[in-house]
Each structure stands twice: as structure tokens, then as C-alpha cells.
Amino acid sequence: MPKYSQYMSTADYEAKKRKTTQHPIWRGIGFIIMILIPLAAYFLAVFLLNLNEVNGWMKVPQEFLAKSGDTLLYVKIGMTVVLSIIVYGIMMLFGFAGLSVFGASRYGEMDEPPVKSTGGRKRWE
């Protein structure tokens, strides 16, 4: 057998494969969230437009109104996109915070500790 072979035992291969594959339940949860966020954003946009109609917070410009059918269609689409991005961003912030608190440590048992800096910049002349 050559000195630098890429041989990996079956147990090591299975362990590496297990680490790199994602559990199917997370794909299902991601798919559900992918459907639920735009739906929730749409219903929130309709709710906010109804509240705006009752309270008169701001007037919708004529350029944003559709000529036929649902006159607020373009406003609903725009608000749905913006609200989807906002809700997704909030979920990502909570996810990042949870991962930083409850996630795995930054360094494993095989890692060396970070190098301590001794001070100023060294100049090579």
C-alpha cells in the first residue's frame, strides 16, 4: 500500500457521511417555513392595509393602485415581500443567537488554542 493513500475504512466513511448529511426533519421544517413566512406576511399586509383604511395613517399613492380588479394588488405584493424579508431576518437573528448560546464550541479537542499576540507589528527588513 502506498505511503500517502486516501484509503478510508467503512466505519470512518459512514461516520463522515453521517456528520455531513442533514436530518430529513430539518428539510421538512425548512419547507414549511418557506411556505408559512410568505403566507403570514400576506395576511399581515392585508391586516395592515385594513387598519390603514380605518385609521387613515397614510394615503396610498395613485401610481401604486391597479386599474382593474383588486386596486391594492401591487401594494399587497410589495408589502408581502418587505414583510417576508423582515420576518425572515428576525428568525435568522433568533437562530444565530440560539446557535451561539447552545451550539457547538468553536474549537474541537484536536484544535490548538489561538495564538496570543505579543504586541506591535513586526517589520522584516
DRENSEPA-407619 format. One record per atom (N, C-alpha, C): residue in one letter; atom name; x negated, y, z negated. Coordinates in Angstrom, 1 decimal. Atoms other than C-alpha are relative to their C-alpha. Example, Ala and Ser with C-alpha at 12.3 -4.5 7.8 and 13.67 -1.06 7.14 Angstrom:
BEGIN
@aa: A at: N X: -0.9 Y: -1.2 Z: 0.0 $
@aa: A at: CA X: -12.3 Y: -4.5 Z: -7.8 $
@aa: A at: C X: -0.9 Y: 1.2 Z: 0.0 $
@aa: S at: N X: 0.9 Y: -1.1 Z: 0.0 $
@aa: S at: CA X: -13.7 Y: -1.1 Z: -7.1 $
@aa: S at: C X: 0.8 Y: 1.1 Z: -0.8 $
END
This chain:
BEGIN
@aa: M at: N X: -0.8 Y: -1.2 Z: 0.0 $
@aa: M at: CA X: 0.0 Y: 0.0 Z: 0.0 $
@aa: M at: C X: -0.9 Y: 1.2 Z: 0.0 $
@aa: P at: N X: 0.8 Y: -1.2 Z: -0.1 $
@aa: P at: CA X: -1.4 Y: 3.4 Z: 0.9 $
@aa: P at: C X: 0.0 Y: 0.8 Z: -1.3 $
@aa: K at: N X: 0.1 Y: -0.8 Z: 1.2 $
@aa: K at: CA X: -2.5 Y: 5.8 Z: -1.8 $
@aa: K at: C X: 1.1 Y: 1.0 Z: -0.2 $
@aa: Y at: N X: -0.9 Y: -1.1 Z: 0.1 $
@aa: Y at: CA X: -0.1 Y: 8.6 Z: -1.0 $
@aa: Y at: C X: 1.4 Y: -0.4 Z: 0.6 $
@aa: S at: N X: -1.3 Y: 0.4 Z: -0.6 $
@aa: S at: CA X: 3.1 Y: 6.7 Z: -0.1 $
@aa: S at: C X: 1.2 Y: 0.7 Z: -0.6 $
@aa: Q at: N X: -1.2 Y: -0.7 Z: 0.5 $
@aa: Q at: CA X: 6.6 Y: 8.1 Z: -0.5 $
@aa: Q at: C X: 1.0 Y: -1.1 Z: -0.5 $
@aa: Y at: N X: -0.8 Y: 1.1 Z: 0.5 $
@aa: Y at: CA X: 7.9 Y: 4.8 Z: -2.0 $
@aa: Y at: C X: 0.7 Y: 0.5 Z: -1.3 $
@aa: M at: N X: -0.8 Y: -0.3 Z: 1.2 $
@aa: M at: CA X: 10.7 Y: 5.3 Z: -4.5 $
@aa: M at: C X: 0.9 Y: -1.3 Z: -0.3 $
@aa: S at: N X: -0.8 Y: 1.2 Z: 0.4 $
@aa: S at: CA X: 12.3 Y: 2.4 Z: -6.4 $
@aa: S at: C X: 1.5 Y: 0.3 Z: 0.1 $
@aa: T at: N X: -1.4 Y: -0.1 Z: -0.1 $
@aa: T at: CA X: 16.0 Y: 1.7 Z: -6.1 $
@aa: T at: C X: 0.6 Y: 0.8 Z: -1.2 $
@aa: A at: N X: -0.5 Y: -0.6 Z: 1.2 $
@aa: A at: CA X: 16.7 Y: 2.8 Z: -9.7 $
@aa: A at: C X: -0.3 Y: 1.5 Z: 0.1 $
@aa: D at: N X: 0.4 Y: -1.4 Z: -0.1 $
@aa: D at: CA X: 14.8 Y: 6.1 Z: -9.1 $
@aa: D at: C X: 0.9 Y: 0.7 Z: 1.1 $
@aa: Y at: N X: -0.8 Y: -0.6 Z: -1.1 $
@aa: Y at: CA X: 16.7 Y: 6.7 Z: -5.8 $
@aa: Y at: C X: 1.4 Y: 0.2 Z: -0.5 $
@aa: E at: N X: -1.4 Y: -0.1 Z: 0.5 $
@aa: E at: CA X: 20.1 Y: 6.1 Z: -7.5 $
@aa: E at: C X: 0.1 Y: 1.1 Z: -1.0 $
@aa: A at: N X: 0.0 Y: -1.1 Z: 1.0 $
@aa: A at: CA X: 19.2 Y: 8.4 Z: -10.4 $
@aa: A at: C X: -0.1 Y: 1.4 Z: 0.7 $
@aa: K at: N X: 0.1 Y: -1.3 Z: -0.7 $
@aa: K at: CA X: 18.1 Y: 11.2 Z: -8.0 $
@aa: K at: C X: 1.3 Y: 0.3 Z: 0.8 $
@aa: K at: N X: -1.2 Y: -0.2 Z: -0.8 $
@aa: K at: CA X: 21.2 Y: 10.7 Z: -5.8 $
@aa: K at: C X: 1.1 Y: 0.4 Z: -1.0 $
@aa: R at: N X: -1.0 Y: -0.3 Z: 0.9 $
@aa: R at: CA X: 23.4 Y: 10.8 Z: -8.9 $
@aa: R at: C X: -0.1 Y: 1.5 Z: -0.5 $
@aa: K at: N X: 0.2 Y: -1.3 Z: 0.4 $
@aa: K at: CA X: 21.8 Y: 14.1 Z: -10.0 $
@aa: K at: C X: 0.4 Y: 1.0 Z: 1.0 $
@aa: T at: N X: -0.3 Y: -1.0 Z: -1.1 $
@aa: T at: CA X: 22.3 Y: 15.8 Z: -6.6 $
@aa: T at: C X: 1.4 Y: 0.0 Z: 0.5 $
@aa: T at: N X: -1.3 Y: 0.0 Z: -0.5 $
@aa: T at: CA X: 25.8 Y: 14.8 Z: -5.8 $
@aa: T at: C X: 1.0 Y: 0.6 Z: -1.1 $
@aa: Q at: N X: -1.0 Y: -0.7 Z: 0.9 $
@aa: Q at: CA X: 28.8 Y: 16.8 Z: -7.2 $
@aa: Q at: C X: 1.1 Y: -1.0 Z: -0.3 $
@aa: H at: N X: -1.2 Y: 0.8 Z: 0.4 $
@aa: H at: CA X: 31.6 Y: 15.1 Z: -9.1 $
@aa: H at: C X: 1.2 Y: 0.4 Z: 0.8 $
@aa: P at: N X: -1.1 Y: -0.3 Z: -0.8 $
@aa: P at: CA X: 34.7 Y: 14.9 Z: -6.9 $
@aa: P at: C X: 1.1 Y: 0.9 Z: -0.7 $
@aa: I at: N X: -1.0 Y: -0.8 Z: 0.6 $
@aa: I at: CA X: 36.9 Y: 16.5 Z: -9.5 $
@aa: I at: C X: -0.3 Y: 1.5 Z: 0.1 $
@aa: W at: N X: 0.4 Y: -1.4 Z: -0.2 $
@aa: W at: CA X: 34.9 Y: 19.8 Z: -9.1 $
@aa: W at: C X: 0.4 Y: 0.5 Z: 1.4 $
@aa: R at: N X: -0.5 Y: -0.4 Z: -1.3 $
@aa: R at: CA X: 35.7 Y: 19.8 Z: -5.4 $
@aa: R at: C X: 1.5 Y: 0.2 Z: 0.0 $
@aa: G at: N X: -1.4 Y: -0.2 Z: 0.1 $
@aa: G at: CA X: 39.3 Y: 19.4 Z: -6.2 $
@aa: G at: C X: 0.4 Y: 1.3 Z: -0.7 $
@aa: I at: N X: -0.3 Y: -1.2 Z: 0.7 $
@aa: I at: CA X: 39.3 Y: 22.2 Z: -8.7 $
@aa: I at: C X: -0.4 Y: 1.2 Z: 0.8 $
@aa: G at: N X: 0.4 Y: -1.1 Z: -0.9 $
@aa: G at: CA X: 37.4 Y: 24.4 Z: -6.2 $
@aa: G at: C X: 1.1 Y: 0.2 Z: 1.0 $
@aa: F at: N X: -1.1 Y: -0.1 Z: -1.0 $
@aa: F at: CA X: 40.1 Y: 23.7 Z: -3.6 $
@aa: F at: C X: 1.2 Y: 0.6 Z: -0.6 $
@aa: I at: N X: -1.2 Y: -0.6 Z: 0.6 $
@aa: I at: CA X: 42.9 Y: 24.5 Z: -6.0 $
@aa: I at: C X: -0.2 Y: 1.5 Z: -0.3 $
@aa: I at: N X: 0.3 Y: -1.4 Z: 0.3 $
@aa: I at: CA X: 41.2 Y: 27.8 Z: -7.0 $
@aa: I at: C X: 0.0 Y: 0.8 Z: 1.3 $
@aa: M at: N X: 0.1 Y: -0.7 Z: -1.3 $
@aa: M at: CA X: 40.6 Y: 28.6 Z: -3.3 $
@aa: M at: C X: 1.5 Y: 0.3 Z: 0.5 $
@aa: I at: N X: -1.4 Y: -0.2 Z: -0.4 $
@aa: I at: CA X: 44.4 Y: 28.3 Z: -2.8 $
@aa: I at: C X: 0.7 Y: 1.0 Z: -1.0 $
@aa: L at: N X: -0.8 Y: -0.8 Z: 1.0 $
@aa: L at: CA X: 45.6 Y: 29.9 Z: -6.1 $
@aa: L at: C X: -0.4 Y: 1.5 Z: 0.0 $
@aa: I at: N X: 0.4 Y: -1.4 Z: 0.1 $
@aa: I at: CA X: 43.5 Y: 33.1 Z: -6.0 $
@aa: I at: C X: 0.7 Y: 0.9 Z: 1.0 $
@aa: P at: N X: -0.7 Y: -0.9 Z: -0.9 $
@aa: P at: CA X: 44.9 Y: 34.5 Z: -2.8 $
@aa: P at: C X: 1.6 Y: 0.0 Z: -0.2 $
@aa: L at: N X: -1.5 Y: 0.0 Z: 0.3 $
@aa: L at: CA X: 48.5 Y: 33.4 Z: -3.8 $
@aa: L at: C X: 0.3 Y: 0.9 Z: -1.2 $
@aa: A at: N X: -0.1 Y: -0.9 Z: 1.2 $
@aa: A at: CA X: 48.1 Y: 35.1 Z: -7.2 $
@aa: A at: C X: -0.2 Y: 1.5 Z: 0.4 $
@aa: A at: N X: 0.3 Y: -1.4 Z: -0.5 $
@aa: A at: CA X: 46.6 Y: 38.2 Z: -5.5 $
@aa: A at: C X: 1.2 Y: 0.5 Z: 0.8 $
@aa: Y at: N X: -1.1 Y: -0.5 Z: -0.8 $
@aa: Y at: CA X: 49.5 Y: 38.4 Z: -3.1 $
@aa: Y at: C X: 1.2 Y: 0.3 Z: -0.9 $
@aa: F at: N X: -1.2 Y: -0.3 Z: 0.9 $
@aa: F at: CA X: 52.2 Y: 38.2 Z: -5.8 $
@aa: F at: C X: -0.3 Y: 1.2 Z: -0.9 $
@aa: L at: N X: 0.4 Y: -1.2 Z: 0.7 $
@aa: L at: CA X: 50.2 Y: 40.7 Z: -7.8 $
@aa: L at: C X: 0.2 Y: 1.3 Z: 0.8 $
@aa: A at: N X: -0.1 Y: -1.1 Z: -0.9 $
@aa: A at: CA X: 50.1 Y: 43.0 Z: -4.8 $
@aa: A at: C X: 1.5 Y: 0.4 Z: 0.2 $
@aa: V at: N X: -1.4 Y: -0.3 Z: -0.1 $
@aa: V at: CA X: 53.9 Y: 42.7 Z: -4.3 $
@aa: V at: C X: 0.6 Y: 0.6 Z: -1.3 $
@aa: F at: N X: -0.5 Y: -0.5 Z: 1.3 $
@aa: F at: CA X: 54.5 Y: 43.3 Z: -8.0 $
@aa: F at: C X: -0.5 Y: 1.5 Z: -0.2 $
@aa: L at: N X: 0.5 Y: -1.3 Z: 0.1 $
@aa: L at: CA X: 52.3 Y: 46.4 Z: -8.0 $
@aa: L at: C X: 0.7 Y: 1.0 Z: 1.0 $
@aa: L at: N X: -0.7 Y: -0.9 Z: -0.9 $
@aa: L at: CA X: 54.0 Y: 47.8 Z: -4.9 $
@aa: L at: C X: 1.4 Y: 0.2 Z: -0.4 $
@aa: N at: N X: -1.3 Y: -0.2 Z: 0.5 $
@aa: N at: CA X: 57.4 Y: 47.3 Z: -6.5 $
@aa: N at: C X: -0.1 Y: 1.0 Z: -1.2 $
@aa: L at: N X: 0.1 Y: -0.9 Z: 1.1 $
@aa: L at: CA X: 56.2 Y: 49.1 Z: -9.6 $
@aa: L at: C X: -0.4 Y: 1.4 Z: 0.5 $
@aa: N at: N X: 0.3 Y: -1.3 Z: -0.6 $
@aa: N at: CA X: 54.8 Y: 51.9 Z: -7.4 $
@aa: N at: C X: 1.2 Y: 0.6 Z: 0.6 $
@aa: E at: N X: -1.3 Y: -0.5 Z: -0.6 $
@aa: E at: CA X: 58.2 Y: 52.2 Z: -5.7 $
@aa: E at: C X: 0.9 Y: 0.6 Z: -1.1 $
@aa: V at: N X: -0.8 Y: -0.4 Z: 1.1 $
@aa: V at: CA X: 59.9 Y: 52.5 Z: -9.1 $
@aa: V at: C X: -0.6 Y: 1.3 Z: -0.7 $
@aa: N at: N X: 0.6 Y: -1.1 Z: 0.8 $
@aa: N at: CA X: 57.4 Y: 54.8 Z: -10.8 $
@aa: N at: C X: -0.6 Y: 1.1 Z: 0.9 $
@aa: G at: N X: 0.5 Y: -1.1 Z: -0.9 $
@aa: G at: CA X: 56.1 Y: 56.8 Z: -7.8 $
@aa: G at: C X: -1.4 Y: 0.4 Z: -0.3 $
@aa: W at: N X: 1.4 Y: -0.4 Z: 0.3 $
@aa: W at: CA X: 52.4 Y: 56.6 Z: -8.7 $
@aa: W at: C X: -0.7 Y: 0.6 Z: 1.1 $
@aa: M at: N X: 0.7 Y: -0.6 Z: -1.2 $
@aa: M at: CA X: 51.1 Y: 57.3 Z: -5.2 $
@aa: M at: C X: 0.9 Y: -0.4 Z: 1.2 $
@aa: K at: N X: -0.7 Y: 0.1 Z: -1.3 $
@aa: K at: CA X: 52.6 Y: 57.7 Z: -1.7 $
@aa: K at: C X: -0.8 Y: -0.8 Z: 0.9 $
@aa: V at: N X: 0.7 Y: 0.8 Z: -1.0 $
@aa: V at: CA X: 51.7 Y: 55.1 Z: 0.9 $
@aa: V at: C X: -0.1 Y: 0.8 Z: 1.3 $
@aa: P at: N X: 0.1 Y: -0.7 Z: -1.2 $
@aa: P at: CA X: 50.3 Y: 56.9 Z: 4.0 $
@aa: P at: C X: 0.7 Y: -0.6 Z: 1.2 $
@aa: Q at: N X: -0.7 Y: 0.5 Z: -1.1 $
@aa: Q at: CA X: 52.2 Y: 56.6 Z: 7.2 $
@aa: Q at: C X: -0.8 Y: -0.9 Z: 0.9 $
@aa: E at: N X: 0.9 Y: 0.8 Z: -0.8 $
@aa: E at: CA X: 49.2 Y: 55.1 Z: 9.0 $
@aa: E at: C X: 0.0 Y: -1.4 Z: -0.4 $
@aa: F at: N X: 0.0 Y: 1.4 Z: 0.5 $
@aa: F at: CA X: 49.4 Y: 52.0 Z: 6.8 $
@aa: F at: C X: 1.3 Y: -0.7 Z: 0.1 $
@aa: L at: N X: -1.4 Y: 0.6 Z: -0.1 $
@aa: L at: CA X: 53.1 Y: 51.3 Z: 7.5 $
@aa: L at: C X: 0.1 Y: -0.6 Z: 1.4 $
@aa: A at: N X: -0.3 Y: 0.7 Z: -1.3 $
@aa: A at: CA X: 54.1 Y: 48.8 Z: 10.2 $
@aa: A at: C X: 1.2 Y: 0.6 Z: 0.6 $
@aa: K at: N X: -1.1 Y: -0.6 Z: -0.8 $
@aa: K at: CA X: 56.5 Y: 49.9 Z: 12.9 $
@aa: K at: C X: 1.3 Y: -0.8 Z: -0.1 $
@aa: S at: N X: -1.2 Y: 0.8 Z: 0.1 $
@aa: S at: CA X: 58.9 Y: 47.0 Z: 12.6 $
@aa: S at: C X: -0.2 Y: -1.1 Z: -1.0 $
@aa: G at: N X: 0.1 Y: 1.0 Z: 1.0 $
@aa: G at: CA X: 59.7 Y: 44.2 Z: 10.2 $
@aa: G at: C X: -0.3 Y: 0.5 Z: -1.4 $
@aa: D at: N X: 0.3 Y: -0.4 Z: 1.3 $
@aa: D at: CA X: 58.2 Y: 44.5 Z: 6.8 $
@aa: D at: C X: -1.0 Y: 1.2 Z: 0.1 $
@aa: T at: N X: 0.8 Y: -1.2 Z: -0.3 $
@aa: T at: CA X: 56.9 Y: 48.1 Z: 6.8 $
@aa: T at: C X: -1.3 Y: 0.0 Z: -0.9 $
@aa: L at: N X: 1.1 Y: 0.0 Z: 0.9 $
@aa: L at: CA X: 54.5 Y: 47.4 Z: 3.9 $
@aa: L at: C X: -1.0 Y: -1.2 Z: 0.2 $
@aa: L at: N X: 0.7 Y: 1.2 Z: -0.2 $
@aa: L at: CA X: 52.9 Y: 44.3 Z: 5.5 $
@aa: L at: C X: -1.5 Y: 0.3 Z: 0.0 $
@aa: Y at: N X: 1.5 Y: -0.3 Z: 0.0 $
@aa: Y at: CA X: 49.4 Y: 46.0 Z: 6.1 $
@aa: Y at: C X: -0.5 Y: 0.3 Z: -1.4 $
@aa: V at: N X: 0.4 Y: -0.4 Z: 1.4 $
@aa: V at: CA X: 49.4 Y: 47.4 Z: 2.6 $
@aa: V at: C X: -0.1 Y: -1.3 Z: -0.9 $
@aa: K at: N X: 0.0 Y: 1.3 Z: 0.7 $
@aa: K at: CA X: 50.2 Y: 43.9 Z: 1.2 $
@aa: K at: C X: -1.2 Y: -0.8 Z: 0.3 $
@aa: I at: N X: 1.2 Y: 0.7 Z: -0.4 $
@aa: I at: CA X: 47.4 Y: 42.3 Z: 3.2 $
@aa: I at: C X: -1.2 Y: 0.6 Z: -0.6 $
@aa: G at: N X: 1.2 Y: -0.7 Z: 0.5 $
@aa: G at: CA X: 44.9 Y: 44.9 Z: 2.2 $
@aa: G at: C X: -0.1 Y: -0.1 Z: -1.5 $
@aa: M at: N X: 0.1 Y: 0.1 Z: 1.5 $
@aa: M at: CA X: 45.8 Y: 44.8 Z: -1.5 $
@aa: M at: C X: -0.3 Y: -1.5 Z: -0.4 $
@aa: T at: N X: 0.3 Y: 1.4 Z: 0.3 $
@aa: T at: CA X: 45.7 Y: 41.0 Z: -1.4 $
@aa: T at: C X: -1.5 Y: -0.3 Z: 0.2 $
@aa: V at: N X: 1.4 Y: 0.2 Z: -0.2 $
@aa: V at: CA X: 42.2 Y: 41.0 Z: 0.0 $
@aa: V at: C X: -0.8 Y: 0.6 Z: -1.1 $
@aa: V at: N X: 0.7 Y: -0.7 Z: 1.0 $
@aa: V at: CA X: 41.0 Y: 43.5 Z: -2.5 $
@aa: V at: C X: 0.2 Y: -0.7 Z: -1.4 $
@aa: L at: N X: -0.3 Y: 0.7 Z: 1.3 $
@aa: L at: CA X: 42.7 Y: 41.8 Z: -5.5 $
@aa: L at: C X: -0.7 Y: -1.4 Z: 0.0 $
@aa: S at: N X: 0.7 Y: 1.3 Z: 0.0 $
@aa: S at: CA X: 41.3 Y: 38.4 Z: -4.4 $
@aa: S at: C X: -1.5 Y: 0.2 Z: -0.3 $
@aa: I at: N X: 1.4 Y: -0.2 Z: 0.3 $
@aa: I at: CA X: 37.8 Y: 39.8 Z: -4.4 $
@aa: I at: C X: -0.2 Y: 0.4 Z: -1.5 $
@aa: I at: N X: 0.2 Y: -0.4 Z: 1.4 $
@aa: I at: CA X: 38.3 Y: 41.4 Z: -7.8 $
@aa: I at: C X: 0.2 Y: -1.2 Z: -1.0 $
@aa: V at: N X: -0.2 Y: 1.2 Z: 0.9 $
@aa: V at: CA X: 39.8 Y: 38.2 Z: -9.4 $
@aa: V at: C X: -1.1 Y: -1.0 Z: 0.1 $
@aa: Y at: N X: 1.1 Y: 0.9 Z: -0.2 $
@aa: Y at: CA X: 37.1 Y: 36.1 Z: -7.8 $
@aa: Y at: C X: -1.3 Y: 0.5 Z: -0.8 $
@aa: G at: N X: 1.2 Y: -0.6 Z: 0.7 $
@aa: G at: CA X: 34.4 Y: 38.5 Z: -9.2 $
@aa: G at: C X: 0.1 Y: -0.2 Z: -1.5 $
@aa: I at: N X: -0.2 Y: 0.2 Z: 1.4 $
@aa: I at: CA X: 35.9 Y: 38.3 Z: -12.7 $
@aa: I at: C X: -0.2 Y: -1.5 Z: -0.4 $
@aa: M at: N X: 0.2 Y: 1.4 Z: 0.3 $
@aa: M at: CA X: 36.0 Y: 34.5 Z: -12.6 $
@aa: M at: C X: -1.5 Y: -0.4 Z: 0.1 $
@aa: M at: N X: 1.5 Y: 0.2 Z: -0.1 $
@aa: M at: CA X: 32.3 Y: 34.5 Z: -11.5 $
@aa: M at: C X: -0.7 Y: 0.5 Z: -1.2 $
@aa: L at: N X: 0.6 Y: -0.5 Z: 1.2 $
@aa: L at: CA X: 31.4 Y: 36.7 Z: -14.4 $
@aa: L at: C X: 0.1 Y: -0.9 Z: -1.2 $
@aa: F at: N X: -0.2 Y: 0.9 Z: 1.0 $
@aa: F at: CA X: 33.0 Y: 34.4 Z: -16.8 $
@aa: F at: C X: -0.8 Y: -1.3 Z: 0.2 $
@aa: G at: N X: 0.7 Y: 1.2 Z: -0.3 $
@aa: G at: CA X: 31.4 Y: 31.4 Z: -15.1 $
@aa: G at: C X: -1.5 Y: 0.2 Z: -0.3 $
@aa: F at: N X: 1.4 Y: -0.3 Z: 0.3 $
@aa: F at: CA X: 27.9 Y: 33.0 Z: -15.3 $
@aa: F at: C X: -0.2 Y: 0.1 Z: -1.5 $
@aa: A at: N X: 0.2 Y: -0.1 Z: 1.4 $
@aa: A at: CA X: 28.4 Y: 33.9 Z: -18.9 $
@aa: A at: C X: 0.1 Y: -1.3 Z: -0.7 $
@aa: G at: N X: -0.2 Y: 1.3 Z: 0.6 $
@aa: G at: CA X: 29.6 Y: 30.4 Z: -19.8 $
@aa: G at: C X: -1.2 Y: -0.9 Z: 0.3 $
@aa: L at: N X: 1.2 Y: 0.8 Z: -0.4 $
@aa: L at: CA X: 26.7 Y: 28.8 Z: -17.9 $
@aa: L at: C X: -1.2 Y: 0.4 Z: -0.8 $
@aa: S at: N X: 1.2 Y: -0.5 Z: 0.7 $
@aa: S at: CA X: 24.1 Y: 31.0 Z: -19.6 $
@aa: S at: C X: 0.1 Y: -0.4 Z: -1.5 $
@aa: V at: N X: -0.1 Y: 0.3 Z: 1.4 $
@aa: V at: CA X: 25.5 Y: 30.2 Z: -23.0 $
@aa: V at: C X: 0.0 Y: -1.5 Z: -0.2 $
@aa: F at: N X: -0.1 Y: 1.4 Z: 0.2 $
@aa: F at: CA X: 26.4 Y: 26.5 Z: -22.6 $
@aa: F at: C X: -0.7 Y: -0.9 Z: 1.0 $
@aa: G at: N X: 0.7 Y: 0.7 Z: -1.1 $
@aa: G at: CA X: 24.3 Y: 25.5 Z: -19.6 $
@aa: G at: C X: -1.3 Y: -0.7 Z: -0.5 $
@aa: A at: N X: 1.3 Y: 0.7 Z: 0.3 $
@aa: A at: CA X: 21.1 Y: 23.5 Z: -19.5 $
@aa: A at: C X: -1.1 Y: 1.0 Z: -0.2 $
@aa: S at: N X: 1.1 Y: -0.9 Z: 0.3 $
@aa: S at: CA X: 17.9 Y: 25.0 Z: -20.7 $
@aa: S at: C X: -0.8 Y: 0.4 Z: 1.3 $
@aa: R at: N X: 0.7 Y: -0.4 Z: -1.2 $
@aa: R at: CA X: 15.7 Y: 26.9 Z: -18.3 $
@aa: R at: C X: -1.1 Y: -0.9 Z: 0.4 $
@aa: Y at: N X: 1.2 Y: 0.8 Z: -0.2 $
@aa: Y at: CA X: 12.7 Y: 24.7 Z: -18.7 $
@aa: Y at: C X: 0.3 Y: -1.5 Z: -0.6 $
@aa: G at: N X: -0.2 Y: 1.3 Z: 0.4 $
@aa: G at: CA X: 12.7 Y: 20.9 Z: -18.9 $
@aa: G at: C X: -1.2 Y: -0.5 Z: -0.9 $
@aa: E at: N X: 1.1 Y: 0.5 Z: 0.8 $
@aa: E at: CA X: 10.4 Y: 18.6 Z: -21.0 $
@aa: E at: C X: -1.3 Y: -0.1 Z: 0.7 $
@aa: M at: N X: 1.2 Y: 0.1 Z: -0.7 $
@aa: M at: CA X: 8.0 Y: 18.4 Z: -18.2 $
@aa: M at: C X: -0.6 Y: 1.3 Z: 0.5 $
@aa: D at: N X: 0.4 Y: -1.3 Z: -0.4 $
@aa: D at: CA X: 7.6 Y: 22.1 Z: -17.7 $
@aa: D at: C X: -1.0 Y: 0.6 Z: -1.0 $
@aa: E at: N X: 1.0 Y: -0.7 Z: 0.9 $
@aa: E at: CA X: 4.7 Y: 24.2 Z: -19.1 $
@aa: E at: C X: 0.7 Y: 1.2 Z: -0.5 $
@aa: P at: N X: -0.6 Y: -1.3 Z: 0.5 $
@aa: P at: CA X: 5.6 Y: 27.2 Z: -21.2 $
@aa: P at: C X: -0.5 Y: 1.1 Z: 0.9 $
@aa: P at: N X: 0.4 Y: -1.1 Z: -0.8 $
@aa: P at: CA X: 5.5 Y: 30.5 Z: -19.4 $
@aa: P at: C X: -1.4 Y: 0.6 Z: -0.4 $
@aa: V at: N X: 1.3 Y: -0.6 Z: 0.3 $
@aa: V at: CA X: 2.1 Y: 32.2 Z: -19.1 $
@aa: V at: C X: 0.1 Y: 1.3 Z: -0.6 $
@aa: K at: N X: -0.1 Y: -1.3 Z: 0.7 $
@aa: K at: CA X: 1.6 Y: 35.0 Z: -21.5 $
@aa: K at: C X: -0.9 Y: 1.0 Z: 0.6 $
@aa: S at: N X: 0.8 Y: -1.0 Z: -0.6 $
@aa: S at: CA X: 0.3 Y: 38.2 Z: -20.0 $
@aa: S at: C X: -0.9 Y: 0.6 Z: -1.1 $
@aa: T at: N X: 1.0 Y: -0.6 Z: 1.0 $
@aa: T at: CA X: -2.8 Y: 39.7 Z: -21.6 $
@aa: T at: C X: -0.1 Y: 1.5 Z: 0.1 $
@aa: G at: N X: 0.1 Y: -1.5 Z: 0.0 $
@aa: G at: CA X: -2.2 Y: 43.3 Z: -20.7 $
@aa: G at: C X: 0.1 Y: 0.5 Z: 1.4 $
@aa: G at: N X: 0.0 Y: -0.7 Z: -1.2 $
@aa: G at: CA X: -3.0 Y: 45.5 Z: -17.9 $
@aa: G at: C X: -0.4 Y: -0.8 Z: 1.3 $
@aa: R at: N X: 0.3 Y: 0.6 Z: -1.3 $
@aa: R at: CA X: -3.6 Y: 44.9 Z: -14.2 $
@aa: R at: C X: -1.5 Y: -0.3 Z: 0.1 $
@aa: K at: N X: 1.4 Y: 0.3 Z: -0.2 $
@aa: K at: CA X: -6.9 Y: 43.2 Z: -13.4 $
@aa: K at: C X: -0.3 Y: 0.3 Z: 1.5 $
@aa: R at: N X: 0.4 Y: -0.5 Z: -1.3 $
@aa: R at: CA X: -8.8 Y: 44.6 Z: -10.5 $
@aa: R at: C X: -1.2 Y: -0.8 Z: 0.4 $
@aa: W at: N X: 1.1 Y: 0.8 Z: -0.5 $
@aa: W at: CA X: -11.0 Y: 42.4 Z: -8.4 $
@aa: W at: C X: -0.8 Y: 0.9 Z: 1.0 $
@aa: E at: N X: 0.8 Y: -0.9 Z: -0.8 $
@aa: E at: CA X: -13.9 Y: 44.4 Z: -6.9 $
@aa: E at: C X: -1.2 Y: -0.8 Z: 0.6 $
END
